[in-house]
Amino acid sequence: MLRILFSVMLIGSLLWGTGCRTTARRAAPIVVPPVAAPSPLQVTPVVPVPPVPHPAPGTNQTVALPGPRLAPLVAVPVYYPLAQWVCVTNWVRTNGLGRTVALTHNGIRAVQIVSPMGNLLLAAGSRVVRHEGVEVALGCAPQWHQGYLHVHPVDASRTLRPLLQPPAEILHTNRLLVLDPGHGGSNPGTRSCLNSRLEKEFTLDWAMRARPLLEANGWQVVLTRTNDSDLSLTGRVAVADFQQADLFVSLHFNAVAQPEPSGVETYCLTPAGLASTITRKYEDNASLMLPGNRFDPQNLHYAAKLHRSLVRQTGAVDRGIKRARFMDVLVTQQRPALLLEGGYLSNPSEARRIGDPAYRQKLAEALVRALP
Ligand SMILES: [Zn+2]
């Protein structure tokens, strides 16, 4: 199992950086701060940047940013010496999260957390953990320290805990969901390698199929677009602000230059203090507390539910739950928010499945099963 885990991790590390290119319009210098620097002298300086940049020329700018309601940016510590990392065994026991089991497989020592919320496997050197059948990215790879496996404190509080203990503040008051079909209008997104059908068409179809199913479950569902219209990234967030949505889910499909990659993946905002899984050459300042970071536990809670449902419902390759700061539809949210990539239009067999309405119905049903 660990061999599979690390093979997938290696492949994943090679392939991360793929995907549709239109989820962000930020043009910032490449700055990837060290997360666990060997010396306090290497702590990344705090460089305040606005959470949402000015849209690129020519994009829809008709909707104003909800600036006054945003939380101020707060700098947070990035560097923690290993002595301040969290001992997994003690942390699980003292927080009543379950118990830990030491494993050795193919010479790799690992720890499995056995909990009422499922089993979670961690291994030193791996930024990927496996929880209940799906992969979840950490900010830092766990390390052995004084004979025990340790994790970065923010990984413990913002990734492991929401998986092992559902966050208390699930914002369900009105069950109002904003579904965001990615792209639209002059922004087509990616295209099928088989027949040039466009991502914007498939994301809208996915959302339109999901809406009645979710409404039957008692959700109020608002779509950011219901036709082939242009909508800026900030405009999509503004729809959720105007509706005072409880949850925001953006729908996309992937594509890369190679035909081999396939599978589903899910993104949520990187917690402050950690490096992102994927940066796509955009700035990744780990010291910034962004508005969406107020919902870190809920972001991951919903990401795990939806991602697991997508994997189970479609049988697609699990490409994991990943963290990013460059996706503008996640950065300024005032509610839990995540972004789903429903498959690779550049992979011939997956493009064929995505082109099949029955498969897109499965994608829609996956949302409903995750949001009962
Ligand atoms: Zn997209």
Residues whose N, C-alpha, C, O or C-beta is under 5 A from the ligand:
A	BS01	ZN	C20 G182 G189 H252 F253
